[in-house]
Amino acid sequence: MVSGPLTDADVAPWVASLGLPHLVDLHLHFLPDRMQQKVWAYFDEAAEHYGTPWPIQYRMSEEDRLDVLRKLNVGVFAPLVYPHKPGMGAWLTEWVLDFAARTPGAVPTATIYAEPGVTSYLGAALEAGARCVKAHVQVGGYDPRDPLLDQAWGMIADAGVPVVIHCGHGPAPGEFTGLDVFEEVLRRHPALTAVLAHAGMPEIGLALDLAQRYPRLHLDTTMVGVAFTAGMSPLPDDWLDRLAALPDRIVLGTDFPSIPYPYAEQLAAIAGWAQADDRLGEPFLRAVLHDNPSRLLRLGTSG
């Protein structure tokens, strides 16, 4: 069993030692520069918002961030964007589709917001080849059960693309956060392929329960099991048993670049789970780091 990487410099050779061509990261972010700067400014005040400092590990230019991903051998990634108010969804989706078209390794994505016209820009994005959709209930402050979104959920389900949804209460609860709220969407759209961002933190146990009930529901690893979140969102006592029961439903996510620790730390956490249980091991690592997200993004055998 190959130990996890200690530093970012260890990541690329570690990935190669697993026999993988590269990593596939289903949950990281690229945003228009002005918006990115505002997001970082918000995290600079994290002690006020969340009760703990949140130093940005990769506060650098877009070009430099892409260079970091290349050095980490993140060969394919889903650049996720998200609006925080009405009127942003369409232009953010246009921006990220253009970003993906000009950026090697980036798959085309889209976003949604509970607003009139959401089906128009979502439909155009799916027609243009979007392979992943981002929904951020906490930041957006909208109800995922809003009738304005009902047709959009159906369109995503029919297209067979995954929606990465931040609907958990972490890092701070919102008016419409909670996995019980999103389950109402799943009941109405059982064919929806959904990925619970941050494994539904802090309700990780409930997220796993939902994954057992809904065969198209997945969990991503974003900020899961790292030291930064250990206190606010500890792993369930039966975490390894639950992973062993759902090895094809866990996918790599990291939240790069706005994480308060090196990228390698997330990979080391995942490697630690694999090492701790013989039912997991390297097959689990290869599935989480490459095969499962490749399948969701429909990358094919060469993805």
C-alpha positions in Angstrom: 0.0 0.0 0.0 1.4 3.4 -1.1 1.5 6.0 1.7 -0.1 9.4 1.0 1.8 12.4 -0.2 3.4 14.6 2.5 3.8 17.7 0.4 2.5 19.0 -2.9 5.9 18.1 -4.5 5.1 14.4 -3.6 1.7 14.4 -5.3 2.6 13.7 -9.0 5.0 10.8 -8.2 2.5 9.4 -5.8 -0.3 9.5 -8.4 2.1 7.7 -10.8 2.8 5.1 -8.2 -0.8 4.2 -8.1 -0.8 3.5 -11.9 -3.0 6.5 -12.6 -2.5 8.9 -15.6 -3.6 11.8 -13.5 -6.1 13.1 -10.9 -9.7 14.0 -11.7 -10.9 16.7 -9.4 -14.7 17.1 -9.5 -14.9 20.1 -7.1 -12.6 23.0 -7.4 -13.2 26.6 -8.4 -12.2 29.2 -11.0 -14.1 32.5 -11.1 -13.8 35.8 -12.9 -10.9 37.7 -11.3 -13.0 40.4 -9.7 -15.3 37.9 -8.1 -12.4 35.7 -7.0 -10.9 38.6 -5.2 -14.2 39.3 -3.4 -14.4 35.6 -2.3 -10.9 35.8 -0.9 -11.7 39.0 0.9 -14.7 37.2 2.5 -12.4 34.4 3.7 -10.0 36.9 5.1 -12.8 37.7 7.6 -13.5 34.0 8.3 -12.8 34.4 12.0 -15.9 36.7 12.1 -18.0 34.6 9.7 -17.0 31.1 10.9 -15.2 31.5 14.2 -11.8 30.4 12.8 -9.2 31.9 10.5 -9.1 30.7 6.9 -5.7 31.5 5.3 -5.9 31.0 1.5 -3.3 28.5 0.5 -3.3 29.3 -3.3 -3.9 33.0 -3.5 -2.3 33.7 -6.8 -3.0 34.6 -10.4 -5.2 32.4 -12.6 -2.1 31.4 -14.7 -0.2 30.4 -11.6 -3.1 28.4 -10.2 -3.3 26.5 -13.4 0.4 25.8 -13.2 0.0 24.5 -9.7 -2.6 22.0 -11.0 -0.4 20.9 -13.8 2.5 20.2 -11.3 0.0 18.3 -9.1 -1.0 16.2 -12.1 -4.6 17.2 -11.9 -5.2 16.3 -15.5 -9.0 16.9 -15.6 -11.1 19.1 -13.3 -14.5 20.6 -13.1 -14.2 24.4 -12.6 -17.3 25.3 -10.5 -18.9 28.7 -10.4 -21.8 29.8 -8.2 -24.0 32.9 -8.0 -25.0 34.6 -4.7 -27.9 36.6 -6.1 -30.3 36.7 -9.0 -29.0 37.7 -12.4 -25.6 36.1 -12.0 -26.2 32.6 -13.2 -26.3 33.2 -16.9 -23.2 35.3 -17.2 -21.2 33.1 -14.8 -22.2 30.0 -16.9 -21.1 31.8 -20.1 -17.8 32.8 -18.4 -17.0 29.2 -17.2 -17.9 27.7 -20.6 -15.4 30.1 -22.2 -12.9 29.3 -19.5 -13.2 25.6 -20.1 -12.9 26.1 -23.9 -9.6 27.9 -23.5 -8.1 25.8 -20.6 -6.6 22.3 -21.1 -8.0 19.8 -18.6 -11.1 21.9 -17.7 -14.4 20.3 -18.4 -17.3 22.6 -19.3 -19.7 23.3 -16.4 -22.7 25.4 -15.6 -24.5 26.8 -12.5 -28.1 27.4 -11.5 -30.0 29.8 -9.3 -33.7 29.9 -8.3 -34.7 32.6 -10.8 -36.8 33.1 -13.9 -34.8 32.1 -17.0 -32.7 29.5 -15.2 -33.9 26.8 -17.7 -32.9 29.0 -20.6 -29.2 29.4 -19.7 -29.0 25.9 -18.2 -30.5 24.4 -21.4 -28.0 26.4 -23.6 -25.1 25.2 -21.4 -26.2 21.6 -21.6 -26.6 21.9 -25.4 -23.1 23.4 -25.5 -21.7 20.3 -23.7 -21.7 21.2 -20.0 -20.7 18.0 -18.1 -21.3 19.2 -14.6 -23.5 21.7 -12.8 -22.9 23.5 -9.6 -25.6 24.5 -7.1 -24.7 26.3 -3.9 -27.7 26.5 -1.6 -25.7 28.1 1.3 -24.1 30.9 -0.6 -27.1 31.4 -2.9 -29.6 31.5 0.0 -32.3 29.9 -2.2 -34.6 27.0 -1.6 -33.7 24.0 -3.8 -37.4 23.0 -3.7 -38.4 26.3 -5.3 -40.8 25.7 -8.2 -38.5 27.8 -10.4 -35.9 25.0 -10.1 -38.2 22.0 -10.6 -37.7 21.9 -14.4 -34.0 22.6 -14.1 -33.5 19.5 -11.8 -35.4 17.5 -14.4 -33.2 18.8 -17.2 -30.1 17.9 -15.3 -31.4 14.4 -14.6 -32.4 13.9 -18.2 -29.0 15.0 -19.4 -27.3 12.5 -17.1 -24.7 15.1 -15.9 -23.8 15.4 -12.2 -24.9 18.4 -10.1 -22.4 19.2 -7.3 -24.6 20.7 -4.6 -23.5 22.4 -1.4 -26.6 21.9 0.7 -25.1 20.9 4.1 -25.0 23.2 7.1 -21.2 23.6 7.0 -19.3 25.9 7.5 -22.4 27.9 8.6 -26.1 27.0 8.3 -28.2 28.9 5.9 -32.0 29.4 5.7 -32.4 26.5 3.3 -29.4 24.3 4.1 -29.9 20.7 5.4 -29.8 17.4 3.7 -33.4 16.8 4.7 -34.4 19.7 2.5 -32.4 18.4 -0.5 -33.9 15.0 0.0 -37.2 16.4 -1.0 -35.7 17.2 -4.4 -34.3 13.7 -4.7 -37.7 12.3 -4.0 -39.2 14.3 -6.8 -36.2 13.6 -9.2 -34.9 10.1 -8.3 -33.0 9.9 -11.5 -30.9 13.0 -10.6 -27.1 12.3 -10.4 -26.1 14.4 -7.5 -22.8 14.9 -5.6 -23.1 16.1 -2.1 -20.3 18.7 -1.7 -18.1 18.2 1.4 -19.9 14.9 2.0 -22.8 16.9 3.4 -20.7 18.2 6.3 -21.4 18.3 9.1 -24.1 15.7 8.6 -21.8 13.1 7.1 -23.6 10.1 8.6 -26.9 11.3 7.1 -25.2 11.9 3.7 -24.1 8.3 3.7 -27.6 7.2 4.6 -29.0 9.1 1.7 -26.4 7.5 -0.6 -27.6 4.1 0.4 -31.2 5.1 -0.4 -30.5 6.9 -3.7 -28.2 4.9 -6.0 -27.3 8.0 -8.1 -26.2 10.0 -5.1 -22.5 10.5 -4.5 -20.3 12.2 -1.9 -17.2 14.3 -2.7 -14.1 14.4 -0.4 -13.8 18.2 -0.3 -12.4 19.2 3.1 -13.4 15.8 4.6 -11.1 14.2 7.1 -8.4 17.0 7.2 -7.2 18.5 10.4 -8.9 21.9 9.6 -12.4 20.3 9.8 -11.8 17.6 12.3 -13.2 19.5 15.2 -16.2 21.1 13.4 -17.1 18.0 11.4 -15.6 14.7 12.7 -16.0 11.6 10.7 -18.6 9.0 11.9 -17.3 6.1 13.9 -18.3 3.7 11.2 -16.7 5.8 8.4 -14.6 3.0 7.0 -17.4 0.5 7.0 -19.6 3.0 5.2 -16.9 3.7 2.6 -16.4 0.0 2.0 -20.2 -0.3 1.2 -20.1 2.6 -1.3 -16.7 2.6 -3.0 -18.1 3.7 -6.3 -19.9 6.7 -4.9 -17.0 8.7 -3.4 -15.3 11.2 -5.7 -12.3 13.5 -5.3 -13.0 17.1 -4.5 -10.7 19.6 -2.9 -12.1 23.2 -3.1 -8.8 24.4 -4.6 -7.7 27.2 -4.5 -9.5 28.6 -1.5 -8.3 26.0 1.0 -6.3 26.8 4.2 -3.8 23.9 3.8 -1.9 22.2 1.0 -3.6 20.2 -1.7 -1.6 17.2 -0.6 -3.3 17.1 2.8 -6.6 16.1 1.2 -5.0 13.3 -0.7 -3.2 12.1 2.4 -6.5 11.9 4.3 -8.0 9.8 1.5 -4.9 7.6 1.5 -5.2 7.2 5.2 -8.7 5.8 4.9 -7.5 3.3 2.2 -4.6 2.2 4.3 -6.7 1.7 7.4 -9.0 -0.9 5.9 -8.1 -3.9 3.8 -11.5 -3.6 2.0 -10.4 -0.3 0.6 -6.7 -0.2 -0.3 -5.3 1.0 -3.7 -8.4 0.0 -5.7 -10.4 2.4 -3.6 -7.8 5.1 -4.1 -7.8 4.6 -7.9 -11.6 4.7 -7.9 -11.9 7.9 -5.8 -9.1 9.8 -7.4 -9.8 8.9 -11.0 -12.3 6.3 -12.0 -15.4 7.5 -10.2 -15.2 11.2 -11.2 -14.2 10.1 -14.8 -17.4 8.1 -15.0 -19.5 11.0 -13.8 -17.9 13.4 -16.2 -18.2 10.8 -19.0 -14.5 11.0 -19.9 -14.2 7.5 -21.3 -11.5 5.0 -20.7 -8.8 7.5 -21.5 -10.1 10.1 -19.0 
